[in-house]
């Protein structure tokens, strides 16, 4: 089995597991229309063929967090591709991490990874202002849940930091429910002057999007 095929199968397994998170993300009764971004918001956006590849835009040796860890598959991708100085992993159920498949335990022992069990937006309240260089947000995918994560994220990420949102879509084909990620992210961009800097594609439409604030004039 080639590395790409194996990685693709691992991703599908990850998605099938990951989209059973919280009651908040499973009960959307209908699709919510996402506001349309302007050309200004997308003119500097790079397109990547895989959702892992926008991680290349995150600074090496940085401090970041992953909200929503599930099995630890993407945590391992972050450790390999970003090599952060400190990575905080936040999830409501950390028992799902597959330590036998992903090198999370060794990173914990080395003092690079810290685990935080609990609701993501609540957990972020314990960090100071501008604490993180970036966040990878893959927690509650309901519109209200994403907005709660955003409300805390804009405080704890540095003004020039990067936000990466998993599942930037309106609909989950694996679950047959609506998602609020695209709507919440587009509203953030329009209301608070963020631009898209990367879009990572995924075969089932669970795209990753990276955004950051426009530079000051």
Backbone as JSON Lines, residues from 0, in Angstrom:
{"i":0,"aa":"X","n":[0.85,-1.19,0.0],"ca":[0.0,0.0,0.0],"c":[0.88,1.24,0.0]}
{"i":1,"aa":"X","n":[0.67,2.14,-0.92],"ca":[1.48,3.35,-0.97],"c":[1.16,4.24,0.21]}
{"i":2,"aa":"X","n":[2.1,5.17,0.49],"ca":[1.87,6.08,1.6],"c":[0.64,6.93,1.4]}
{"i":3,"aa":"X","n":[0.4,7.42,0.15],"ca":[-0.74,8.28,-0.11],"c":[-2.05,7.53,0.1]}
{"i":4,"aa":"X","n":[-2.11,6.27,-0.38],"ca":[-3.34,5.49,-0.23],"c":[-3.6,5.2,1.24]}
{"i":5,"aa":"X","n":[-2.54,4.82,1.96],"ca":[-2.7,4.54,3.38],"c":[-3.16,5.77,4.12]}
{"i":6,"aa":"X","n":[-2.56,6.93,3.79],"ca":[-2.97,8.18,4.45],"c":[-4.42,8.5,4.15]}
{"i":7,"aa":"X","n":[-4.85,8.27,2.9],"ca":[-6.23,8.55,2.53],"c":[-7.19,7.68,3.32]}
{"i":8,"aa":"X","n":[-6.86,6.41,3.48],"ca":[-7.73,5.51,4.24],"c":[-7.76,5.91,5.71]}
{"i":9,"aa":"X","n":[-6.63,6.36,6.23],"ca":[-6.61,6.82,7.61],"c":[-7.49,8.06,7.77]}
{"i":10,"aa":"X","n":[-7.47,8.94,6.75],"ca":[-8.31,10.14,6.81],"c":[-9.78,9.77,6.84]}
{"i":11,"aa":"X","n":[-10.19,8.82,5.97],"ca":[-11.6,8.42,5.94],"c":[-12.01,7.85,7.28]}
{"i":12,"aa":"X","n":[-11.14,7.01,7.85],"ca":[-11.44,6.46,9.17],"c":[-11.55,7.57,10.2]}
{"i":13,"aa":"X","n":[-10.62,8.54,10.11],"ca":[-10.65,9.68,11.03],"c":[-11.97,10.43,10.92]}
{"i":14,"aa":"X","n":[-12.42,10.68,9.69],"ca":[-13.66,11.43,9.51],"c":[-14.86,10.65,10.04]}
{"i":15,"aa":"X","n":[-14.88,9.35,9.81],"ca":[-16.02,8.56,10.28],"c":[-16.1,8.55,11.8]}
{"i":16,"aa":"X","n":[-14.94,8.57,12.44],"ca":[-14.93,8.64,13.9],"c":[-15.2,10.05,14.4]}
{"i":17,"aa":"X","n":[-14.59,11.01,13.72],"ca":[-14.59,12.37,14.24],"c":[-15.95,13.03,14.18]}
{"i":18,"aa":"X","n":[-16.8,12.62,13.25],"ca":[-18.08,13.31,13.12],"c":[-19.17,12.66,13.96]}
{"i":19,"aa":"X","n":[-18.72,12.2,15.18],"ca":[-19.66,11.76,16.21],"c":[-19.28,12.48,17.5]}
{"i":20,"aa":"X","n":[-19.21,13.8,17.46],"ca":[-18.58,14.53,18.56],"c":[-19.56,14.9,19.66]}
{"i":21,"aa":"X","n":[-20.45,15.81,19.38],"ca":[-21.29,16.34,20.44],"c":[-22.71,16.45,19.95]}
{"i":22,"aa":"X","n":[-23.63,16.51,20.9],"ca":[-25.02,16.69,20.51],"c":[-25.21,17.98,19.75]}
{"i":23,"aa":"X","n":[-24.42,19.0,20.08],"ca":[-24.54,20.28,19.41],"c":[-24.24,20.22,17.94]}
{"i":24,"aa":"X","n":[-23.34,19.31,17.53],"ca":[-22.96,19.26,16.13],"c":[-23.8,18.28,15.33]}
{"i":25,"aa":"X","n":[-24.72,17.56,16.02],"ca":[-25.46,16.52,15.31],"c":[-26.91,16.88,15.03]}
{"i":26,"aa":"X","n":[-27.38,18.0,15.56],"ca":[-28.8,18.21,15.48],"c":[-29.25,19.35,14.6]}
{"i":27,"aa":"X","n":[-28.4,19.83,13.68],"ca":[-28.79,20.97,12.86],"c":[-29.98,20.61,11.98]}
{"i":28,"aa":"X","n":[-31.13,21.28,12.12],"ca":[-32.33,20.88,11.39],"c":[-32.3,21.29,9.92]}
{"i":29,"aa":"X","n":[-31.48,22.28,9.54],"ca":[-31.47,22.75,8.16],"c":[-30.15,23.44,7.89]}
{"i":30,"aa":"X","n":[-29.86,23.64,6.61],"ca":[-28.64,24.34,6.23],"c":[-28.81,25.84,6.43]}
{"i":31,"aa":"X","n":[-27.77,26.47,6.93],"ca":[-27.76,27.91,7.11],"c":[-26.91,28.53,6.0]}
{"i":32,"aa":"X","n":[-27.45,29.54,5.33],"ca":[-26.75,30.17,4.22],"c":[-25.53,30.92,4.73]}
{"i":33,"aa":"X","n":[-24.37,30.64,4.16],"ca":[-23.14,31.35,4.54],"c":[-23.03,32.64,3.73]}
{"i":34,"aa":"X","n":[-22.68,33.75,4.36],"ca":[-22.52,35.0,3.6],"c":[-21.38,34.89,2.6]}
{"i":35,"aa":"X","n":[-21.5,35.6,1.5],"ca":[-20.51,35.55,0.44],"c":[-19.36,36.5,0.74]}
{"i":36,"aa":"X","n":[-18.14,35.99,0.6],"ca":[-16.96,36.82,0.78],"c":[-16.72,37.66,-0.47]}
{"i":37,"aa":"X","n":[-15.93,38.71,-0.33],"ca":[-15.6,39.55,-1.47],"c":[-14.28,39.08,-2.08]}
{"i":38,"aa":"X","n":[-13.97,39.62,-3.26],"ca":[-12.7,39.28,-3.92],"c":[-11.53,39.63,-3.04]}
{"i":39,"aa":"X","n":[-11.65,40.7,-2.28],"ca":[-10.58,41.13,-1.38],"c":[-10.25,40.05,-0.36]}
{"i":40,"aa":"X","n":[-11.26,39.31,0.1],"ca":[-11.05,38.3,1.13],"c":[-10.37,37.04,0.61]}
{"i":41,"aa":"X","n":[-10.35,36.82,-0.69],"ca":[-9.82,35.56,-1.23],"c":[-8.65,35.76,-2.18]}
{"i":42,"aa":"X","n":[-8.27,36.98,-2.46],"ca":[-7.26,37.21,-3.51],"c":[-5.9,36.62,-3.17]}
{"i":43,"aa":"X","n":[-5.6,36.49,-1.88],"ca":[-4.3,35.95,-1.47],"c":[-4.38,34.49,-1.0]}
{"i":44,"aa":"X","n":[-5.49,33.83,-1.29],"ca":[-5.7,32.46,-0.82],"c":[-4.98,31.46,-1.72]}
{"i":45,"aa":"X","n":[-4.18,30.58,-1.1],"ca":[-3.51,29.51,-1.83],"c":[-4.34,28.24,-1.75]}
{"i":46,"aa":"X","n":[-4.39,27.51,-2.85],"ca":[-5.14,26.26,-2.91],"c":[-4.19,25.09,-2.8]}
{"i":47,"aa":"X","n":[-4.5,24.16,-1.89],"ca":[-3.67,22.98,-1.67],"c":[-4.49,21.73,-1.97]}
{"i":48,"aa":"X","n":[-3.87,20.67,-2.54],"ca":[-4.62,19.47,-2.91],"c":[-5.05,18.61,-1.72]}
{"i":49,"aa":"X","n":[-4.43,18.78,-0.55],"ca":[-4.76,17.97,0.62],"c":[-4.9,18.88,1.84]}
{"i":50,"aa":"X","n":[-5.76,18.46,2.76],"ca":[-6.07,19.29,3.92],"c":[-4.91,19.42,4.88]}
{"i":51,"aa":"X","n":[-3.95,18.51,4.84],"ca":[-2.8,18.63,5.72],"c":[-1.82,19.71,5.27]}
{"i":52,"aa":"X","n":[-1.83,20.05,3.98],"ca":[-0.76,20.88,3.43],"c":[-0.8,22.35,3.86]}
{"i":53,"aa":"X","n":[-1.93,22.96,4.19],"ca":[-1.88,24.32,4.73],"c":[-1.09,24.44,6.04]}
{"i":54,"aa":"X","n":[-0.81,23.32,6.7],"ca":[0.02,23.38,7.9],"c":[1.4,23.94,7.6]}
{"i":55,"aa":"X","n":[1.83,23.89,6.34],"ca":[3.12,24.44,5.96],"c":[3.19,25.94,6.19]}
{"i":56,"aa":"X","n":[2.05,26.6,6.31],"ca":[2.02,28.05,6.52],"c":[2.21,28.42,7.99]}
{"i":57,"aa":"X","n":[2.14,27.45,8.88],"ca":[2.31,27.73,10.3],"c":[3.79,27.77,10.64]}
{"i":58,"aa":"X","n":[4.21,28.71,11.5],"ca":[5.65,28.85,11.78],"c":[6.21,27.69,12.58]}
{"i":59,"aa":"X","n":[7.39,27.25,12.21],"ca":[8.11,26.23,12.96],"c":[8.47,26.78,14.35]}
{"i":60,"aa":"X","n":[8.48,25.88,15.32],"ca":[8.85,26.29,16.68],"c":[7.86,27.21,17.34]}
{"i":61,"aa":"X","n":[6.61,27.18,16.91],"ca":[5.58,28.09,17.41],"c":[4.81,27.44,18.56]}
{"i":62,"aa":"X","n":[3.85,28.19,19.09],"ca":[2.96,27.7,20.14],"c":[1.54,27.67,19.57]}
{"i":63,"aa":"X","n":[0.92,26.5,19.6],"ca":[-0.42,26.38,19.03],"c":[-1.26,25.4,19.8]}
{"i":64,"aa":"X","n":[-2.51,25.27,19.35],"ca":[-3.44,24.33,19.98],"c":[-4.32,23.71,18.92]}
{"i":65,"aa":"X","n":[-4.7,22.49,19.17],"ca":[-5.69,21.79,18.35],"c":[-6.94,21.6,19.19]}
{"i":66,"aa":"X","n":[-8.06,22.16,18.73],"ca":[-9.34,22.0,19.41],"c":[-10.1,20.87,18.73]}
{"i":67,"aa":"X","n":[-10.26,19.77,19.42],"ca":[-10.88,18.6,18.82],"c":[-9.8,17.66,18.31]}
{"i":68,"aa":"X","n":[-9.46,16.66,19.12],"ca":[-8.3,15.82,18.84],"c":[-8.7,14.47,18.26]}
{"i":69,"aa":"X","n":[-9.82,13.94,18.69],"ca":[-10.3,12.62,18.27],"c":[-9.21,11.57,18.44]}
{"i":70,"aa":"X","n":[-8.77,10.9,17.39],"ca":[-7.81,9.8,17.51],"c":[-6.38,10.26,17.67]}
{"i":71,"aa":"X","n":[-6.08,11.51,17.33],"ca":[-4.72,12.0,17.34],"c":[-4.07,12.01,15.97]}
{"i":72,"aa":"X","n":[-4.82,11.64,14.93],"ca":[-4.24,11.61,13.57],"c":[-3.7,12.98,13.17]}
{"i":73,"aa":"X","n":[-4.52,14.02,13.34],"ca":[-4.06,15.33,12.88],"c":[-3.05,15.93,13.86]}
{"i":74,"aa":"X","n":[-3.13,15.56,15.12],"ca":[-2.1,15.99,16.07],"c":[-0.73,15.52,15.59]}
{"i":75,"aa":"X","n":[-0.67,14.28,15.11],"ca":[0.6,13.75,14.6],"c":[1.05,14.52,13.36]}
{"i":76,"aa":"X","n":[0.1,14.91,12.51],"ca":[0.45,15.71,11.34],"c":[1.05,17.05,11.76]}
{"i":77,"aa":"X","n":[0.46,17.67,12.77],"ca":[0.96,18.95,13.27],"c":[2.37,18.79,13.82]}
{"i":78,"aa":"X","n":[2.59,17.76,14.61],"ca":[3.91,17.54,15.19],"c":[4.96,17.34,14.11]}
{"i":79,"aa":"X","n":[4.61,16.62,13.07],"ca":[5.57,16.33,12.01],"c":[5.82,17.54,11.12]}
{"i":80,"aa":"X","n":[4.76,18.22,10.72],"ca":[4.87,19.27,9.7],"c":[5.22,20.64,10.28]}
{"i":81,"aa":"X","n":[4.8,20.92,11.51],"ca":[5.01,22.23,12.11],"c":[6.15,22.21,13.12]}
{"i":82,"aa":"X","n":[6.35,21.06,13.79],"ca":[7.35,20.94,14.85],"c":[7.2,22.08,15.85]}
{"i":83,"aa":"X","n":[6.03,22.21,16.47],"ca":[5.79,23.34,17.38],"c":[6.65,23.23,18.64]}
{"i":84,"aa":"X","n":[6.94,24.37,19.21],"ca":[7.64,24.4,20.5],"c":[6.72,23.88,21.6]}
{"i":85,"aa":"X","n":[5.43,24.21,21.49],"ca":[4.44,23.73,22.45],"c":[3.12,23.53,21.71]}
{"i":86,"aa":"X","n":[2.5,22.39,21.96],"ca":[1.2,22.07,21.35],"c":[0.24,21.67,22.44]}
{"i":87,"aa":"X","n":[-0.88,22.39,22.54],"ca":[-1.92,22.09,23.51],"c":[-3.06,21.36,22.8]}
{"i":88,"aa":"X","n":[-3.39,20.17,23.28],"ca":[-4.45,19.36,22.69],"c":[-5.67,19.41,23.59]}
{"i":89,"aa":"X","n":[-6.79,19.88,23.03],"ca":[-8.01,20.11,23.8],"c":[-9.14,19.28,23.22]}
{"i":90,"aa":"X","n":[-9.77,18.48,24.06],"ca":[-10.88,17.64,23.59],"c":[-11.76,17.28,24.79]}
{"i":91,"aa":"X","n":[-13.03,17.08,24.52],"ca":[-13.95,16.72,25.59],"c":[-13.76,15.27,26.05]}
{"i":92,"aa":"X","n":[-13.06,14.45,25.25],"ca":[-12.82,13.05,25.62],"c":[-11.46,12.62,25.07]}
{"i":93,"aa":"X","n":[-10.44,12.79,25.86],"ca":[-9.08,12.46,25.43],"c":[-8.8,10.97,25.42]}
{"i":94,"aa":"X","n":[-9.73,10.16,25.92],"ca":[-9.53,8.71,25.92],"c":[-9.54,8.13,24.51]}
{"i":95,"aa":"X","n":[-9.99,8.9,23.53],"ca":[-10.06,8.4,22.16],"c":[-8.73,8.48,21.43]}
{"i":96,"aa":"X","n":[-7.72,9.13,22.02],"ca":[-6.42,9.22,21.36],"c":[-5.81,7.82,21.22]}
{"i":97,"aa":"X","n":[-5.35,7.5,20.04],"ca":[-4.75,6.19,19.76],"c":[-3.23,6.3,19.88]}
{"i":98,"aa":"X","n":[-2.77,6.14,21.09],"ca":[-1.35,6.3,21.38],"c":[-0.5,5.25,20.68]}
{"i":99,"aa":"X","n":[-1.1,4.1,20.37],"ca":[-0.33,3.05,19.71],"c":[-0.1,3.34,18.23]}
{"i":100,"aa":"X","n":[-0.87,4.28,17.66],"ca":[-0.74,4.59,16.23],"c":[-0.03,5.91,15.98]}
{"i":101,"aa":"X","n":[-0.12,6.85,16.92],"ca":[0.4,8.19,16.69],"c":[1.34,8.58,17.83]}
{"i":102,"aa":"X","n":[2.42,9.32,17.52],"ca":[3.48,9.58,18.51],"c":[3.13,10.71,19.48]}
{"i":103,"aa":"X","n":[1.99,10.59,20.13],"ca":[1.55,11.62,21.06],"c":[2.23,11.45,22.42]}
{"i":104,"aa":"X","n":[2.34,10.2,22.86],"ca":[2.88,9.94,24.19],"c":[4.32,10.42,24.31]}
{"i":105,"aa":"X","n":[5.13,10.17,23.29],"ca":[6.53,10.6,23.36],"c":[6.63,12.12,23.38]}
{"i":106,"aa":"X","n":[5.72,12.81,22.67],"ca":[5.72,14.28,22.69],"c":[5.29,14.81,24.04]}
{"i":107,"aa":"X","n":[4.37,14.12,24.7],"ca":[3.98,14.5,26.06],"c":[5.16,14.34,27.0]}
{"i":108,"aa":"X","n":[5.85,13.19,26.91],"ca":[6.98,12.92,27.78],"c":[8.11,13.93,27.57]}
{"i":109,"aa":"X","n":[8.23,14.44,26.34],"ca":[9.27,15.42,26.04],"c":[8.88,16.84,26.45]}
{"i":110,"aa":"X","n":[7.67,17.01,26.95],"ca":[7.21,18.32,27.38],"c":[6.73,19.21,26.26]}
{"i":111,"aa":"X","n":[6.54,18.63,25.07],"ca":[6.09,19.42,23.92],"c":[4.58,19.5,23.84]}
{"i":112,"aa":"X","n":[3.88,18.46,24.27],"ca":[2.42,18.38,24.19],"c":[1.82,18.39,25.59]}
{"i":113,"aa":"X","n":[0.77,19.19,25.75],"ca":[0.0,19.24,26.99],"c":[-1.46,18.94,26.67]}
{"i":114,"aa":"X","n":[-2.06,18.05,27.44],"ca":[-3.45,17.65,27.23],"c":[-4.39,18.46,28.12]}
{"i":115,"aa":"X","n":[-5.55,18.82,27.56],"ca":[-6.59,19.54,28.3],"c":[-7.93,18.89,27.97]}
{"i":116,"aa":"X","n":[-8.55,18.26,28.94],"ca":[-9.84,17.63,28.68],"c":[-10.97,18.57,29.1]}
{"i":117,"aa":"X","n":[-11.91,18.78,28.17],"ca":[-13.05,19.64,28.45],"c":[-13.55,20.3,27.19]}
{"i":118,"aa":"X","n":[-14.62,21.04,27.33],"ca":[-15.17,21.8,26.21],"c":[-14.14,22.8,25.7]}
{"i":119,"aa":"X","n":[-14.0,22.91,24.39],"ca":[-12.93,23.72,23.81],"c":[-13.04,25.2,24.17]}
{"i":120,"aa":"X","n":[-14.23,25.78,24.03],"ca":[-14.36,27.2,24.33],"c":[-14.14,27.49,25.81]}
{"i":121,"aa":"X","n":[-14.55,26.57,26.69],"ca":[-14.29,26.74,28.11],"c":[-12.79,26.63,28.41]}
{"i":122,"aa":"X","n":[-12.13,25.66,27.78],"ca":[-10.7,25.45,28.03],"c":[-9.88,26.67,27.61]}
{"i":123,"aa":"X","n":[-10.27,27.33,26.52],"ca":[-9.51,28.49,26.04],"c":[-9.57,29.66,27.02]}
{"i":124,"aa":"X","n":[-10.59,29.69,27.87],"ca":[-10.7,30.78,28.83],"c":[-9.55,30.79,29.83]}
{"i":125,"aa":"X","n":[-8.84,29.68,29.96],"ca":[-7.76,29.58,30.92],"c":[-6.42,30.06,30.36]}
{"i":126,"aa":"X","n":[-6.4,30.47,29.09],"ca":[-5.17,30.98,28.47],"c":[-5.23,32.5,28.41]}
{"i":127,"aa":"X","n":[-4.07,33.13,28.49],"ca":[-3.99,34.57,28.46],"c":[-4.19,35.15,27.07]}
{"i":128,"aa":"X","n":[-4.35,36.45,27.0],"ca":[-4.5,37.13,25.72],"c":[-3.25,36.94,24.87]}
{"i":129,"aa":"X","n":[-3.46,36.73,23.56],"ca":[-2.37,36.61,22.59],"c":[-1.37,35.52,22.99]}
{"i":130,"aa":"X","n":[-1.85,34.42,23.54],"ca":[-0.99,33.34,24.01],"c":[-0.47,32.49,22.86]}
{"i":131,"aa":"X","n":[-1.33,32.27,21.85],"ca":[-1.01,31.33,20.78],"c":[-0.56,32.04,19.5]}
{"i":132,"aa":"X","n":[0.32,31.36,18.76],"ca":[0.66,31.79,17.4],"c":[-0.41,31.35,16.41]}
{"i":133,"aa":"X","n":[-1.1,30.25,16.71],"ca":[-2.13,29.73,15.81],"c":[-3.02,28.76,16.57]}
{"i":134,"aa":"X","n":[-4.2,28.52,15.99],"ca":[-5.12,27.49,16.48],"c":[-5.6,26.65,15.31]}
{"i":135,"aa":"X","n":[-5.75,25.35,15.56],"ca":[-6.42,24.46,14.61],"c":[-7.74,24.06,15.25]}
{"i":136,"aa":"X","n":[-8.86,24.46,14.63],"ca":[-10.17,24.35,15.26],"c":[-11.0,23.27,14.57]}
{"i":137,"aa":"X","n":[-11.28,22.2,15.33],"ca":[-11.98,21.03,14.8],"c":[-12.86,20.44,15.9]}
{"i":138,"aa":"X","n":[-13.62,21.3,16.56],"ca":[-14.41,20.86,17.7],"c":[-15.9,20.79,17.32]}
{"i":139,"aa":"X","n":[-16.77,21.41,18.09],"ca":[-18.2,21.41,17.81],"c":[-18.46,22.13,16.49]}
{"i":140,"aa":"X","n":[-19.1,21.44,15.55],"ca":[-19.29,21.99,14.2],"c":[-20.64,22.66,14.0]}
{"i":141,"aa":"X","n":[-21.45,22.74,15.05],"ca":[-22.67,23.52,14.93],"c":[-22.31,25.0,14.83]}
{"i":142,"aa":"X","n":[-23.21,25.78,14.26],"ca":[-22.95,27.21,14.11],"c":[-22.68,27.86,15.46]}
{"i":143,"aa":"X","n":[-23.5,27.54,16.45],"ca":[-23.32,28.13,17.78],"c":[-22.0,27.67,18.4]}
{"i":144,"aa":"X","n":[-21.66,26.4,18.2],"ca":[-20.41,25.89,18.75],"c":[-19.2,26.55,18.14]}
{"i":145,"aa":"X","n":[-19.19,26.73,16.83],"ca":[-18.07,27.38,16.17],"c":[-17.95,28.83,16.63]}
{"i":146,"aa":"X","n":[-19.09,29.5,16.77],"ca":[-19.04,30.89,17.23],"c":[-18.48,31.0,18.64]}
{"i":147,"aa":"X","n":[-18.8,30.04,19.5],"ca":[-18.23,30.05,20.86],"c":[-16.72,29.89,20.81]}
{"i":148,"aa":"X","n":[-16.24,28.97,19.97],"ca":[-14.8,28.79,19.83],"c":[-14.14,30.04,19.26]}
{"i":149,"aa":"X","n":[-14.77,30.67,18.29],"ca":[-14.22,31.88,17.69],"c":[-14.13,32.99,18.72]}
{"i":150,"aa":"X","n":[-15.16,33.14,19.55],"ca":[-15.18,34.23,20.53],"c":[-13.97,34.17,21.46]}
{"i":151,"aa":"X","n":[-13.56,32.97,21.85],"ca":[-12.38,32.83,22.68],"c":[-11.1,32.87,21.86]}
{"i":152,"aa":"X","n":[-11.15,32.34,20.65],"ca":[-9.94,32.23,19.82],"c":[-9.38,33.59,19.46]}
{"i":153,"aa":"X","n":[-10.24,34.54,19.11],"ca":[-9.75,35.85,18.7],"c":[-9.04,36.58,19.85]}
{"i":154,"aa":"X","n":[-9.32,36.16,21.07],"ca":[-8.64,36.76,22.22],"c":[-7.28,36.11,22.46]}
{"i":155,"aa":"X","n":[-7.2,34.78,22.32],"ca":[-5.99,34.07,22.75],"c":[-4.95,33.95,21.64]}
{"i":156,"aa":"X","n":[-5.29,34.29,20.4],"ca":[-4.33,34.22,19.29],"c":[-3.73,35.6,19.05]}
{"i":157,"aa":"X","n":[-2.44,35.64,18.77],"ca":[-1.74,36.9,18.52],"c":[-2.37,37.64,17.34]}
{"i":158,"aa":"X","n":[-2.26,38.96,17.31],"ca":[-2.9,39.73,16.23],"c":[-2.49,39.29,14.82]}
{"i":159,"aa":"X","n":[-1.26,38.79,14.66],"ca":[-0.82,38.32,13.35],"c":[-0.87,36.8,13.24]}
{"i":160,"aa":"X","n":[-1.62,36.16,14.15],"ca":[-1.69,34.71,14.17],"c":[-2.64,34.13,13.13]}
{"i":161,"aa":"X","n":[-2.61,32.82,13.01],"ca":[-3.38,32.1,11.99],"c":[-4.43,31.22,12.67]}
{"i":162,"aa":"X","n":[-5.62,31.19,12.08],"ca":[-6.7,30.3,12.49],"c":[-6.94,29.3,11.37]}
{"i":163,"aa":"X","n":[-6.89,28.02,11.67],"ca":[-7.22,26.99,10.69],"c":[-8.48,26.28,11.16]}
{"i":164,"aa":"X","n":[-9.48,26.25,10.29],"ca":[-10.76,25.59,10.6],"c":[-10.91,24.34,9.76]}
{"i":165,"aa":"X","n":[-11.14,23.23,10.43],"ca":[-11.45,21.98,9.74],"c":[-12.93,21.97,9.33]}
{"i":166,"aa":"X","n":[-13.23,21.23,8.29],"ca":[-14.61,21.03,7.83],"c":[-15.29,22.33,7.47]}
{"i":167,"aa":"X","n":[-14.61,23.12,6.67],"ca":[-15.14,24.38,6.14],"c":[-16.16,24.04,5.06]}
{"i":168,"aa":"X","n":[-17.36,23.74,5.51],"ca":[-18.41,23.27,4.61],"c":[-19.76,23.56,5.24]}
{"i":169,"aa":"X","n":[-20.8,23.42,4.44],"ca":[-22.17,23.61,4.91],"c":[-22.86,22.3,5.27]}
{"i":170,"aa":"X","n":[-22.24,21.16,4.84],"ca":[-22.98,19.9,4.95],"c":[-22.0,18.74,5.11]}
{"i":171,"aa":"X","n":[-22.34,17.82,6.0],"ca":[-21.54,16.62,6.22],"c":[-22.19,15.43,5.54]}
{"i":172,"aa":"X","n":[-21.61,14.93,4.44],"ca":[-22.22,13.78,3.76],"c":[-22.16,12.5,4.57]}
{"i":173,"aa":"X","n":[-21.18,12.35,5.45],"ca":[-21.1,11.14,6.26],"c":[-22.19,11.1,7.33]}
{"i":174,"aa":"X","n":[-22.62,12.26,7.8],"ca":[-23.65,12.31,8.84],"c":[-25.01,12.7,8.31]}
{"i":175,"aa":"X","n":[-25.04,13.37,7.16],"ca":[-26.3,13.84,6.62],"c":[-26.88,15.0,7.4]}
{"i":176,"aa":"X","n":[-26.02,15.88,7.92],"ca":[-26.49,17.03,8.68],"c":[-25.77,18.29,8.2]}
{"i":177,"aa":"X","n":[-26.32,19.45,8.54],"ca":[-25.68,20.71,8.21],"c":[-24.59,21.04,9.21]}
{"i":178,"aa":"X","n":[-23.6,21.76,8.73],"ca":[-22.53,22.28,9.57],"c":[-22.59,23.8,9.57]}
{"i":179,"aa":"X","n":[-22.1,24.41,10.64],"ca":[-22.09,25.87,10.72],"c":[-20.73,26.5,10.55]}
{"i":180,"aa":"X","n":[-19.73,25.69,10.11],"ca":[-18.36,26.2,10.06],"c":[-18.21,27.3,9.02]}
{"i":181,"aa":"X","n":[-18.66,27.06,7.8],"ca":[-18.48,28.05,6.74],"c":[-19.2,29.35,7.08]}
{"i":182,"aa":"X","n":[-20.4,29.26,7.58],"ca":[-21.17,30.47,7.93],"c":[-20.44,31.27,9.0]}
{"i":183,"aa":"X","n":[-19.99,30.6,10.05],"ca":[-19.33,31.31,11.15],"c":[-18.0,31.91,10.71]}
{"i":184,"aa":"X","n":[-17.24,31.18,9.9],"ca":[-15.94,31.69,9.44],"c":[-16.12,32.88,8.51]}
{"i":185,"aa":"X","n":[-17.06,32.77,7.56],"ca":[-17.28,33.88,6.64],"c":[-17.76,35.14,7.38]}
{"i":186,"aa":"X","n":[-18.61,34.94,8.37],"ca":[-19.05,36.09,9.16],"c":[-17.88,36.74,9.89]}
{"i":187,"aa":"X","n":[-16.97,35.91,10.42],"ca":[-15.79,36.45,11.09],"c":[-14.94,37.27,10.12]}
{"i":188,"aa":"X","n":[-14.74,36.75,8.91],"ca":[-13.94,37.46,7.92],"c":[-14.56,38.8,7.56]}
{"i":189,"aa":"X","n":[-15.86,38.83,7.37],"ca":[-16.53,40.05,6.95],"c":[-16.62,41.08,8.07]}
{"i":190,"aa":"X","n":[-16.85,40.61,9.28],"ca":[-17.08,41.54,10.39],"c":[-15.8,42.02,11.04]}
{"i":191,"aa":"X","n":[-14.74,41.23,10.96],"ca":[-13.53,41.56,11.72],"c":[-12.28,41.59,10.83]}
{"i":192,"aa":"X","n":[-12.46,41.7,9.54],"ca":[-11.37,41.96,8.61],"c":[-10.31,40.86,8.6]}
{"i":193,"aa":"X","n":[-10.77,39.63,8.41],"ca":[-9.88,38.5,8.18],"c":[-9.9,38.14,6.7]}
{"i":194,"aa":"X","n":[-8.8,37.55,6.21],"ca":[-8.74,37.07,4.84],"c":[-8.39,35.59,4.82]}
{"i":195,"aa":"X","n":[-8.82,34.89,3.77],"ca":[-8.44,33.51,3.57],"c":[-7.02,33.47,3.02]}
{"i":196,"aa":"X","n":[-6.17,32.65,3.62],"ca":[-4.8,32.52,3.1],"c":[-4.53,31.13,2.55]}
{"i":197,"aa":"X","n":[-5.4,30.15,2.85],"ca":[-5.19,28.8,2.33],"c":[-6.49,28.02,2.37]}
{"i":198,"aa":"X","n":[-6.67,27.16,1.38],"ca":[-7.78,26.21,1.35],"c":[-7.21,24.85,0.99]}
{"i":199,"aa":"X","n":[-7.37,23.89,1.9],"ca":[-6.9,22.53,1.66],"c":[-8.06,21.62,1.3]}
{"i":200,"aa":"X","n":[-7.99,20.98,0.15],"ca":[-9.08,20.16,-0.35],"c":[-9.08,18.78,0.31]}
{"i":201,"aa":"X","n":[-10.25,18.15,0.29],"ca":[-10.43,16.8,0.81],"c":[-11.52,16.13,0.0]}
{"i":202,"aa":"X","n":[-11.35,14.86,-0.31],"ca":[-12.18,14.19,-1.29],"c":[-13.66,14.13,-0.99]}
{"i":203,"aa":"X","n":[-14.05,14.19,0.28],"ca":[-15.45,14.16,0.65],"c":[-16.02,15.56,0.9]}
{"i":204,"aa":"X","n":[-15.21,16.58,0.66],"ca":[-15.68,17.95,0.83],"c":[-15.45,18.53,2.2]}
{"i":205,"aa":"X","n":[-14.71,17.83,3.06],"ca":[-14.39,18.35,4.39],"c":[-13.1,19.17,4.28]}
{"i":206,"aa":"X","n":[-13.22,20.37,3.75],"ca":[-12.05,21.2,3.46],"c":[-11.51,21.86,4.74]}
{"i":207,"aa":"X","n":[-10.23,22.21,4.68],"ca":[-9.61,23.03,5.73],"c":[-9.38,24.42,5.17]}
{"i":208,"aa":"X","n":[-9.64,25.45,5.99],"ca":[-9.4,26.82,5.57],"c":[-8.56,27.51,6.62]}
{"i":209,"aa":"X","n":[-7.57,28.26,6.16],"ca":[-6.72,29.05,7.06],"c":[-6.99,30.52,6.82]}
{"i":210,"aa":"X","n":[-7.15,31.27,7.92],"ca":[-7.43,32.71,7.82],"c":[-6.53,33.48,8.77]}
{"i":211,"aa":"X","n":[-6.34,34.74,8.48],"ca":[-5.64,35.64,9.39],"c":[-6.14,37.06,9.14]}
{"i":212,"aa":"X","n":[-5.85,37.93,10.08],"ca":[-6.28,39.33,9.94],"c":[-5.53,40.0,8.78]}
{"i":213,"aa":"X","n":[-6.22,40.9,8.11],"ca":[-5.53,41.73,7.12],"c":[-4.44,42.53,7.82]}
{"i":214,"aa":"X","n":[-3.3,42.73,7.17],"ca":[-2.27,43.56,7.79],"c":[-2.76,44.99,7.94]}
{"i":215,"aa":"X","n":[-2.29,45.7,8.95],"ca":[-2.73,47.08,9.14],"c":[-2.28,47.94,7.97]}
{"i":216,"aa":"X","n":[-3.06,48.97,7.61],"ca":[-2.71,49.83,6.46],"c":[-1.45,50.64,6.74]}
